[in-house]
Amino acid sequence: MAARQYGVLEAVCLRQTTPTSNLMNYIVYVISNPDGEFYKGVTSDLEKRLYYHNNGLSSWTRGKGPWELVHKEIFESKLEALRREKYLKSGKGRGFLKSIINGV
């Protein structure tokens, strides 16, 4: 899935965990729409979450799509994933995302 205006061909994974059948992984993801808006979230089922965003089943993103995945990071711990999401929503985190999405 290629992002239109950002030139990102696939999501960047900074912290990759080794999936095991007994552990649930949590994914911090960033999606964008054609208007250049970004949405950041955490999920354990990325496919299902993207379906929700693109089919009006998520209130904040409803009517603003289509949404495309531009970044994701995988964590073993929900707490670690929530901390990363909070960072990505901060000023420094937005700067970080801008630099990797624009290839700076």
Buried (B, 14 or more C-beta within 10 A) or exposed (E): EEBEEBEBEEBEEEEEBEEEEEEEBBBBBBBBBEEEEBBBBBBEEBEEBBEBBBEEEBEEBEEBBEBBBBBBBBBBEEEBBBBBBEBBEEEEBBEBBEEBBEEE
